[in-house]
């Protein structure tokens, strides 16, 4: 495969897996390189300014995480949204071109069919059928005043809820620093420990 170069990737079109969608529903196709800010600006404008009642976010492969992130941001900003999540597989067609064809031979192309996981998430201001697979009801609105009788204060405090959540990269950096601090500065911690144990 080292002589081959990927020249084209295309996705097999498949209908959205939600019945009874209005024909003008906005589908946000999230790609791996999409900017979350751009996606959210457009999606929020559709829901708030244009008055759309429903919106669909879809992504496949490495874009799944970004798709879920967009949905969670939207649910937090708008609140009261019903959600249905469908997971399926999509077929990607990759065309690879031979960079070093045999002398006198034709340049060969390979077409590779790849099945990749794909996610479609419908968000709706209107109630959806709660019995369908993948349904999530709207989360209750949390205002600044907490302190219901049923609140569990043993594990989380209101201070903890107000702190900004670190991004995954900040979290990894913190964990790396903790690991580096825990290691012995002289190198491998296990041999140092064994040597110290004999004294």
C-alpha positions in Angstrom: 0.0 0.0 0.0 3.0 2.3 0.3 2.8 3.1 -3.4 -0.9 4.1 -3.1 -2.3 7.5 -2.3 -5.8 8.2 -1.2 -7.3 10.5 -3.8 -11.0 10.6 -2.9 -13.3 9.7 0.0 -17.1 9.7 -0.4 -19.9 8.8 1.9 -22.9 6.8 0.8 -25.9 8.9 1.3 -28.5 7.4 3.6 -31.8 8.9 4.8 -32.0 10.2 8.4 -33.2 7.5 10.8 -36.1 9.6 12.2 -39.6 9.1 10.9 -42.0 12.1 10.5 -39.3 14.8 10.2 -40.4 18.1 8.6 -39.0 18.5 5.1 -37.2 21.7 6.1 -35.4 20.2 9.1 -31.8 21.5 9.4 -29.2 18.7 9.4 -25.8 19.7 10.9 -23.2 17.4 9.3 -20.3 17.5 11.6 -16.9 16.6 10.1 -13.6 15.8 11.8 -12.2 19.3 10.9 -15.4 21.3 11.6 -15.0 24.2 14.1 -17.4 23.8 17.0 -17.9 27.6 17.2 -19.0 27.8 13.6 -21.4 24.9 13.9 -22.9 26.3 17.1 -23.3 29.8 15.7 -25.3 28.5 12.7 -27.3 26.0 14.8 -28.3 28.5 17.5 -29.3 31.0 14.8 -31.6 28.4 13.2 -33.2 27.5 16.5 -33.5 31.0 18.0 -33.7 33.5 15.2 -35.4 31.3 12.5 -37.6 29.6 15.0 -36.8 26.0 13.9 -38.5 23.5 16.2 -36.1 20.6 15.4 -32.5 20.2 14.4 -30.4 17.1 13.6 -26.7 16.7 14.3 -24.9 13.8 12.5 -21.3 12.7 12.4 -19.3 9.5 11.7 -16.0 8.1 12.5 -13.7 10.5 14.3 -16.4 13.3 14.2 -18.7 11.4 16.6 -17.2 13.1 19.7 -17.5 16.5 18.2 -21.1 15.8 17.3 -22.0 14.8 20.8 -20.2 17.9 22.2 -22.3 20.2 19.9 -25.5 18.5 21.1 -24.5 18.9 24.8 -23.7 22.6 24.3 -27.0 23.2 22.6 -28.9 21.4 25.3 -27.2 23.5 27.9 -27.8 26.8 26.1 -31.4 26.3 25.1 -32.7 23.9 27.7 -35.9 21.9 27.5 -34.9 20.0 24.4 -36.1 16.4 23.8 -33.5 14.2 22.3 -33.4 11.0 20.3 -30.1 9.3 19.5 -29.6 6.7 16.8 -26.3 4.9 16.2 -25.6 3.0 13.0 -22.9 2.3 10.5 -22.2 4.2 7.3 -20.2 3.1 4.3 -17.3 5.2 3.2 -15.8 4.7 -0.3 -12.1 5.4 -0.5 -10.4 5.6 -3.9 -6.6 4.9 -3.8 -4.4 5.6 -6.8 -1.2 3.6 -7.6 1.7 6.1 -7.6 4.2 3.6 -9.0 2.4 1.6 -11.7 4.3 -1.2 -13.5 6.1 -0.2 -16.7 3.7 -0.6 -19.6 0.8 -1.3 -17.2 -2.2 0.9 -16.5 -2.4 3.0 -13.3 -4.5 0.9 -11.0 -7.0 2.4 -8.7 -8.3 0.6 -5.6 -11.7 1.3 -4.1 -12.0 0.4 -0.4 -15.4 0.1 1.3 -15.2 1.0 5.0 -17.9 0.7 7.5 -17.6 3.4 10.1 -19.8 4.0 13.2 -22.1 7.0 12.7 -24.4 8.9 15.1 -27.5 11.0 14.4 -29.1 13.0 17.2 -32.4 14.8 16.9 -33.1 17.7 19.2 -36.6 19.0 19.4 -38.5 21.7 21.3 -41.7 19.7 20.8 -42.3 16.5 22.8 -41.2 13.3 21.0 -42.4 9.8 21.5 -40.7 8.7 24.8 -41.1 5.0 23.9 -38.8 5.1 20.9 -35.3 3.7 21.3 -32.7 6.3 22.2 -35.1 8.9 23.7 -33.9 11.3 26.4 -36.3 13.6 28.1 -35.2 17.3 28.7 -33.0 17.8 31.7 -34.5 19.8 34.5 -33.4 23.4 34.5 -30.8 24.2 37.2 -30.8 27.8 38.2 -28.3 29.4 40.6 -30.4 28.6 43.6 -29.7 25.0 44.5 -30.6 23.2 47.7 -33.6 21.0 47.1 -34.4 18.6 49.9 -33.4 15.7 47.7 -30.0 17.1 46.8 -27.0 14.9 47.8 -24.5 17.2 49.4 -22.2 14.5 50.6 -20.4 14.0 47.2 -20.9 17.3 45.4 -21.0 20.8 46.8 -22.5 23.8 45.1 -19.0 25.2 44.8 -18.0 22.2 42.7 -20.9 22.8 40.3 -19.9 26.4 39.7 -16.3 25.7 38.7 -15.6 25.7 35.0 -15.1 22.2 33.7 -11.5 21.7 32.4 -11.1 20.8 28.7 -9.9 17.2 28.1 -6.4 18.4 27.2 -6.1 20.4 30.4 -7.2 17.3 32.3 -4.6 15.1 30.6 -1.9 17.7 31.3 -2.8 17.7 35.0 -2.7 13.9 35.1 0.7 13.9 33.3 2.1 16.4 35.8 0.8 14.2 38.7 2.5 11.2 37.2 5.8 13.0 36.7 5.8 14.3 40.3 5.0 10.8 41.6 8.0 9.3 39.9 11.5 9.3 41.5 13.8 12.0 40.0 16.6 9.4 39.8 14.9 7.4 37.1 13.1 4.1 37.5 11.2 4.1 40.7 11.1 0.3 41.2 14.9 -0.2 41.4 15.3 2.8 43.8 12.5 1.3 46.0 14.2 -2.1 46.1 17.6 -0.5 47.0 16.0 1.6 49.7 14.2 -1.4 51.1 17.6 -3.2 51.9 18.9 -0.4 54.1 
